[in-house]
């Protein structure tokens, strides 16, 4: 899956670069060339969204949601390609395509935010960021379908977008600030392992450090993948 997405993404980037250089060197692109360029950009965007969801899928974060995000990215790409290549596409088709895009972006964002490892006192920030992403996605979807033309509605979208940007910056900061605390908790948890898994002799294991059993000579290392607080 990762290899296929990377090949797709790299291939579309090469095509985009080729058309960009062609436009700069040879003059303006014609309509067919523009359609190919926009199609390549669409495929690139779908590849980026798919790659954003893939780590969460591999780590089994959020269950089936990352796979739903990749499916939404593929569906968005297909719908936008239809808009590009179908003469005079209907407004409904365009609205469906952009709505799918909002869903794909929101899920990809949540998958990336969900990868942050936060201490318990900082977890509210990732939850708030995800909630704001859902609210912003809902507001943008309403706008896509022609509702919410009032001035206050546009201002509301702006406020939510600013808050989302702020919390998006806070999450990696808190992720960094949580490292020492989580490492300490991991060490405390690991020191609870006080026996050799081979012979049962008394030992004291520290997370990540190799241990040699004084009785049987077995060497092992305690590794905590997800510290329990």
N, C-alpha and C positions, 0 to 999 in steps of 0.2 A: 504493500500500500504506500509506504513512504517513498520507495524507489519510483513507483509509477507517478506519484504526485510531483516529485522532484524533476523527473524527465519532462512531464507536461509543463511544469513551470519554466524550466530552463529553455525548452523549445519555444514557448510563447514569448519569452523575453528576447530571445535571438531574433524572432520574427519582428517584434516591436522595434528593436534596435535597427534592423535592416530597413524597415519602412521609414523610420525617423531619419536615418542617414540619407535615404533616397529622396525624401522630401526636401532636405536641406541642400543636397547637391544638385538634384535634377529639377527642382521646382516643385510646384504644388502637386499633391496627389489627386488623382481622379476619384470619382465616386466609388468605383469598384475597389480601388486600393484602400480608400478610407474604410469601406465595409470590412475588408480583410484586417485592417489595422485595429478597428474597434472590436472585431471578433477575437483577435489575439489578445487584446487587453482584457476582454471579458473572461477568456480562458485563464489568463494569468491571475485575475482576481479570484476566480473560483479555486485555483490551485493554492493561493495564499490562505484563503479561508479554510480549505481542507487541511493544510499543514498546521494551521493554528489549532484545529480540533484534534489532530492526531495524537499529540502527547497525552492529552486527557483520556483518549480512548485506550491507549496502550497502558496507562496506569489505572484504568478502570475507575476514573473519577466521574461522578455524575451518571453512572450507569450507561444507558443507551443514548443519552443526550448528545455526546460528541458525534456518534454515528448519524444522528438526526441532523446535526449541523452540517456534516459532510454531504448528506443527501440534499439538504436545502441549498448548499453551495452549488451542487451539480444541477439542481432544478433551476436555480437562478441563472446559471450559465446558459442552459437550454432555452429558457424563456427569453433572455436578452438576445441570444443568437436569432431566435425567431423574429423578434422585433427588428433586428438589424436587416435581415435578409428578406422578410416578407414585405412586398410593396404595400404601402399604406396600412400598417398594422392598426388594429383597433385600440381604442383608448383602454379598454378593459384588459387587453393583453399586456399593455405597458404597465398598468397598475398592478397586475398580478406579478409581473417580473420584478418590479421594485419592492413589492411587499415581501416576496421570497428573499430578496436581497437583504431587507431589514432583518428578517428572521435569521438568515445565515450569519450576518454580522453580529447580531446580539448573542447567538449561541457561541460563536468563535470567541467573542470577548469574554463571555462567562467561563469558557474552558481555559483561557489564558489566566484570568484572575484566579480561578480555582486551583491553579498550580502553586500559588504562593503558600509557603509554609509559615504560618503565623502563630505566635503565642496566643493563649486564650484571651488575654486582655486586648489584643489587636484584631481579633476575628470580626468584630463588628464592622471594620472598614471594608473588608471584601464583601460582606453581606450587603452593606449599604451600596457599594458600587454595582453589584449585580441587580439590586432593586431599582437603582436609578437607570441602569441600562434597559431594564424591562419597561419602565415608565417612558423613557425616551423613545424606545422602539414603538410602543403603543401610540404615542403622540404623533410620531412621523408617519405611521401607518394611517392614522386618521387623516392627516394632511394629504397623503397620497391619494386617498379616495375622495378628496374634494370637500371634506368637512373641516371645520375649524378655521374659517377664513378671517375670524375676528382678530383684531390687533392683540388682544390679551392672550390669545392662543399662541401666536408667534412668540410673544414675550415669555410665555411659560416654557416653550421649547428651548428658548435661549437660556433660561435660568437652569433648567434641568441639565442641559448640555454643559454648562459651566460647572455645576456641582459634580457631574460625572467626571469631567476632566480633573477636578481637584482630587476626588477619591481615587481616580486611576493613578495619580502621582503618589498618593499616600500609601497605597498597598505595597509597592516595592520598597518604599522607605521603611515601613513596618516589617516587611519581610527581612530586610537587612538587620533591623533592630532586634528581631526575634532570634537571631542565630545563636547568640551566647546563651540565652535562657533555655532554648530547646536543647542545646548541647549539654548544658548542666543537667537538665531533666533526663536526657538519654543516659548520661553517666550514672546518675542516681538509680535509674531503672536497671542498668546493666550490672551494677554492683550487687543487685539482689540475686544474681546467679552465683551461687557459692558451692557448686559441685562440678566434678568432671563428668561430661556426658558419656565417657567411655567406661570408667570404673566407679564413679560415684564418690571419689575422694574429695575432701574439702579443698576448695580453691576460691580465689576471689577474682572475678573477671571484670574488666573495664571495657566499655564499648569501643570497638575498633582496634584494640590492642591484642596481639597474640599472647596466649597463655600456655604454659607448659605444666602438665599435671605432675606434681612431685611424686606420686605413687607409680603411675604406669608410663609416664613420659609422653602421653598424648598431647599433641599441640592443636589448639583450636582458637577461634576468634568469635566473640559475641558481636553480632551486628543487629542493631535495631533500625529497621526501615522506617517505621512510623512510631515515634516516641509516644507513649501513653502518659497523659498528665494525671 
